[in-house]
Structures are given as structure tokens and as C-alpha cells.
Amino acid sequence: MREIQSVAVVGLGYIGLPTAAILAEHGVRVHGVDVSQRTVDAVNAGTVPFVEPDLAEFVSRAVAAGTLTASTTTPAADAYIVAVPTPFTDGHAPDLRFIEAAAQSLAPRLRGGELVILESTSPPGATEHMAEVILAARPDLRERGIDTAHCPERVLPGRVMVELVTNDRIVGGSTPEAAERAKRLYETFCRGEILLTDRRTAEMAKLVENSYRDVNIAFANELSVICDELGIDVWELIELANHHPRVDILQPGPGVGGHCIAVDPWFIVDAAPASARLIRAAREINDAKPRWVIDQVKAAAFDVLQDTGRPPVVAALGLAFKPNIDDLRESPALTIAVDLAEQLHASTVLVAEPHVDELPAALADRENVRLVPAEEAVDRADVVLLLVDHHAFAGLGEAARGKRVVDTRGQWRPGTGG
Ligand code: SAJ
């Protein structure tokens, strides 16, 4: 089995860059590839283009040691790790265009005998498809075949550099030998168990993990709507029910965000539309939650208008998709802030997001939106909407008292110290 000494990581995003950095830290020669010159420049300067705890230190160490380099073109290497986005189309079908482009970019570099790993979260069959794209570009390698594997990442944003090392990993190979080769590569930095299977099962395992979470969050979100109708505090209810030894209900929120849990279940629905009924329903329930939150804020705003005769000032606390990070991708909080600014156009919307320096494009050009410190937002608002339970907001519940509060995370409920 050929020893892997050099790896090209195609896609230097939230997964590709940490993976490149940790491989480099463990003595593998890594070359990162990205279509963005800005990302490539940042990495070559030993810096990172996004926030992830400890990542900057890893990258600067590896670049200084000469084990990590980057460019916009794909070089020859012993192994390739493809970590590019897999978005979906408007009809919720997976869009494999970036995987195909990555395959096209590395195909001319192959000499035969390399290992090509797909890490991107993908629908069942995507790794086989990637292999086909490579072989279509390189028919000379068809007879001998190429080793491919799917090794889904399962790291939690905010804990990536820890979980890359500690999480167990699933490795699905085109053959048992290909799986074994990929395992040996991941063993250089992963201390978790590395479990071997075929490519389709590995692809499906990743999708199933995130769907499991989505279904359970949907259960909590549905409970929150039911409890509102019935006049019951959903957070107290969940806390009580979770005392049962076999019950562990998750927390309701303003909807499900991020680039994984809100996306991956659709790949299963697309692959088995008639059978994936619960998985589809969970997606629909979670996707409907932002509208429900907006209706609550609009009702509160209407009450203020009735009482005072003027359009209310609304504070929207948090834009990130979950607490204590700066990631706004697929964030229900951002969607809600944008829609509120649009629908309450006579109101001022004071947005507070301590993890960003400026408003994102979707809000920046709106006349009635300002980015302000959280304390000021709460102080000036008639209606306070808590969208993300950032630590920074925990102590503001007292200042919001007496105002109309829509607390989508239960951060300020009595007894939580907020
Ligand atoms: N959320 C709730 N209630 C909860 C838990 C989460 O509303 O009780 C919301 C969050 O606010 C957020 C969304 O769900 O909007 C997703 O957040 P998350 O922390 O559950 O997950 P992600 O998207 O940051 O990361 C997930 C993880 N998958 C699982 O926990 C099964 C991570 O391990 C995966 O690596 C990652 O997706 C991925 O890349 O697929």
C-alpha cells in the first residue's frame, strides 16, 4: 500500500482548512486549494478567513513550518481530500456542481494509485459519481481504477479543532483496501475510533446523524407552538419531562440554521421522496418556525402601536445561527431580522450581534435597521426579540423587563439568571 506523504485539500472552508491544518500539524505535507484568492492569500500569510477557536494558531504554525501551502490550482499529491460545499437547488435536490469541479481540477494531476477522499456531506451515490467524473476525464485510468473513499466530517462549529481529534469517524471505501488507506491517513491525527464501511453507507450515516437531530429539534419546536396555544412554559415542561431516565428533549428556538442540519435531511428526502415522511415533516416544522416568531413580534408591535399611537422600536438580539459564534449561514435569526425590517418598515429595528463588526448585506442597505450594542438595543426598544442565546445577552433580561419580550430561546425565563 503506497505511503501517503502529501495531501491536496480541495476547498479551504469551515472543514477543509481545519483538516488541512491538523494534517500539516502531524507532519503531512499539505497543499490547500481554493477558488477564492482571498482565502489562499490569507492561508499563505498564516491567517484564517473565518473565526474558529484555535484554528488561527494551527494555520500560522503549519505555514511557518512550511508544511501548509495554498494556491488556486490543484497540484499533484499522493491523496486528495475534497471538502467543497454541497448546496441544494430550489427544489431541495442536491447540487453536486462543486464536487464535479473539484474532480475535474484534480483529474489531470493523477498518475494512478492515488486516493481521492470526498469529505463534503453528500447524497448517497455522490462518491461513486465523483469517481465517474474523474474517470470520464481520465479514461486511461479506467482499467486500473482509482481508490476513492467517503469520510464525512462530524465536527461541531466552535469545537472543530477539538472534535477533529476526538470524534469517531466513518470511512467508506470503494474497496476495503481504499477504506484502509483512508483510515491510515486519518489515524495521523484522529484519536477516535475509525469505522470502516462502503461509500454509500458512509454517505447515508452522515445524513442520518443530522436528520436525527433535526427531527428531535422539530419535536421541541412543535412543542413550543403547542405550549404557546395552551399557556404552558415549554422550557419548564421540557426540563420536567427530561427528568425521565429515557427522555431527552432538545430545546426549541427560532428555527434550525447552519449549513448542515437544515440541509442534509433534504438529501434523504430527495433520494427516497415517498418514504422519508417524518424526515420531510421535521424539515417543514423547523422551516416554519421563523414565520411563527415573526407573527409573534408583529402582534407585539401592533399592541404597542395601539397603546402609544406610534410604530414601535424593535430590538433583534443575535443574527448567528447558534450561540457564541459569528456564523450567519442559513441563520433563522438573520431571516427573521430581514423579514421584520421589511414587514415593519415604519419601525426602527435595532440589531445587536456582538460577533460581527458590520451588518450583513441583507440588512445593510435598509433605512430602518441599525447595528447597535445589545444594551442600547434593549434600552431603546418597545419590543425585544431574543433570537440567539449568546452568553453576552444572558444578563439583559432584567433591562428588558416591562417591555414586550419575545424570547425564542428561553434565555431570560425566570430562574435562569437572565
Ligand atoms: N438547535 C435548536 N435546538 C437544540 C439544538 C440546536 O434549535 O436543542 C439549533 C441551533 O440553534 C442551530 C441548529 O439547531 O440553529 C443547528 O445547530 P447544532 O448545534 O445542532 O448543529 P451544527 O449545525 O452546528 O452542527 C451539526 C452537528 N451534527 C449533530 O450534532 C448531529 C455536527 O456534529 C456536524 O458535524 C455538523 O452539523 C455538520 O457539519 O454536519
Boltz pocket constraint, residues with backbone or C-beta under 6 A from the ligand:
constraints:
  - pocket:
      binder: B
      contacts: [[A, 121], [A, 153], [A, 154], [A, 155], [A, 156], [A, 157], [A, 209], [A, 210], [A, 213], [A, 217], [A, 250], [A, 251], [A, 252], [A, 253], [A, 254], [A, 255], [A, 256], [A, 257], [A, 258], [A, 259], [A, 260], [A, 261], [A, 321], [A, 322], [A, 323]]
      max_distance: 6.0
